[in-house]
Amino acid sequence: MMQTYIDEAEKYLLHTYNRYQVVFDHGDGVKLYDTDGKEYLDFVSGIGVFALGYNNKEFNDAVKAQVDKILHTSNYYYNVPAIEAAKAVTEASGMDKVFFTNSGAEAVEGALKVARKYAYLKDGKTDHEIIAMNHSFHGRTFGALSVTGTEKYRAPFGPMIGNIKFAEINDLDSVKALVTDKTCAILCETLQGEGGIRPATPEFLKGLRELCDEIGALLILDEIQCGMGRTGYMYCFQKYGIKPDVLTTAKALGCGIPMGAFLMTKEVADNSLVAGDHGTTYGGNPLGGAACAAVFKLYKELNICENAKTVGEYLFEKLEEVKNTYSEITDHRGMGLMQGLEFDKPVADIINNALDNGLVLINAGTQIIRFLPPLIITKDDVDRMIVILKEAIENAH
Ligand SMILES: Cc1ncc(COP(=O)(O)O)c(C=O)c1O
């Protein structure tokens, strides 16, 4: 049965993913079920999307109620769910203004436009530069791809947008070496995801903040993967006592309803995009707004950030033990419910073994296993995961 679906998928869907051989049908809490009825423990959450777990009744009801009310108007009119969502996300992030998008990549596009317009209004020039980080990932559209610090993603699609330079994360001198009088922004993931679960250090982030203040550039933090409570803080930068000028967020923002956002301080909002500079048909529509508002309400009710912190610490202890047990594991990085184990070999076999045994894991690069469970997981779920993970490591080639 499942194989029939897979054959059909490969016939019609463009093959831009080497998909795992499973068709998921439904979910409940931290469990997923395939079309043959097999149960899986989920440590991916749709790559950091399903923070609330699957089939949360209150969330589903909020979305369904909005479906029956109105799905879409246009950004030329106000709608109540988007206003509620805007209030919630600005309060939670400490930023002042928000623009809603449909995806993470679009949020990054918007952030780049904000940075260029802010600089343009200051000096009237159109040759500004942006410094991004090696190993970063910001999305697949041209602007987002242009600032993505992995050559293989960009290479076949040149030319990229111009005037982007890449520095090393956690090496402030490498950033400083790229600064010129054209630098308008520095862009960094607070905790790099796709590039291999690499956290920016507190010193590096503080250094970037000071550098941006000194040269009058904007600090853009991309928290599309590491934000929304994943690290135990609503936004990861809040752990470090610094604040970006522009912030991007997505994934768990809509918990399954496509939703992203870029946010900024009042100072940036007052000196960048104005009416006519940016827009979207679907971004911030009533459905997305209702989902997003429900997400923030449920985060509070369910103490999502606290759970991510507590269970994240437990996961850290357990993964440390795993790392110390197997010599092929060379590093363990991350925090909260966003962690990675680096191996001295490709991890595809381990992930496939785990899947066979009912555990969903995902890689970040060929040699790193990434752990991004729903933020409602318990210590018992971690224990169950560790048992299957160890078996999968032991049975891998
Ligand atoms: C840090 C970061 N930025 C941007 C993106 C792009 O988001 P989307 O896939 O929603 O366009 C991702 C997606 O994984 C991401 O992890």
Ligand as a Chemical Component Dictionary entry (heavy atoms), coordinates in Angstrom:
data_LIG
# 
_chem_comp.id                   LIG 
_chem_comp.type                 NON-POLYMER 
_chem_comp.pdbx_formal_charge   0 
_chem_comp.three_letter_code    LIG 
# 
loop_
_chem_comp_atom.comp_id 
_chem_comp_atom.atom_id 
_chem_comp_atom.alt_atom_id 
_chem_comp_atom.type_symbol 
_chem_comp_atom.charge 
_chem_comp_atom.model_Cartn_x 
_chem_comp_atom.model_Cartn_y 
_chem_comp_atom.model_Cartn_z 
_chem_comp_atom.pdbx_ordinal 
LIG C1 C1 C 0 17.603 29.297 9.745 1  
LIG C2 C2 C 0 16.691 29.138 8.571 2  
LIG N1 N1 N 0 16.412 30.202 7.812 3  
LIG C3 C3 C 0 15.574 30.108 6.755 4  
LIG C4 C4 C 0 14.979 28.909 6.417 5  
LIG C5 C5 C 0 14.046 28.846 5.230 6  
LIG O1 O1 O 0 12.732 28.646 5.670 7  
LIG P1 P1 P 0 11.613 28.060 4.654 8  
LIG O2 O2 O 0 11.993 26.663 4.346 9  
LIG O3 O3 O 0 10.334 28.178 5.429 10 
LIG O4 O4 O 0 11.615 28.947 3.455 11 
LIG C6 C6 C 0 15.249 27.775 7.183 12 
LIG C7 C7 C 0 14.651 26.465 6.821 13 
LIG O5 O5 O 0 15.067 25.423 7.244 14 
LIG C8 C8 C 0 16.127 27.889 8.286 15 
LIG O6 O6 O 0 16.417 26.822 9.047 16 
# 
loop_
_chem_comp_bond.comp_id 
_chem_comp_bond.atom_id_1 
_chem_comp_bond.atom_id_2 
_chem_comp_bond.value_order 
_chem_comp_bond.pdbx_ordinal 
LIG C1 C2 SING 1  
LIG C2 N1 SING 2  
LIG C2 C8 DOUB 3  
LIG N1 C3 DOUB 4  
LIG C3 C4 SING 5  
LIG C4 C5 SING 6  
LIG C4 C6 DOUB 7  
LIG C5 O1 SING 8  
LIG O1 P1 SING 9  
LIG P1 O2 DOUB 10 
LIG P1 O3 SING 11 
LIG P1 O4 SING 12 
LIG C6 C7 SING 13 
LIG C6 C8 SING 14 
LIG C7 O5 DOUB 15 
LIG C8 O6 SING 16 
# 
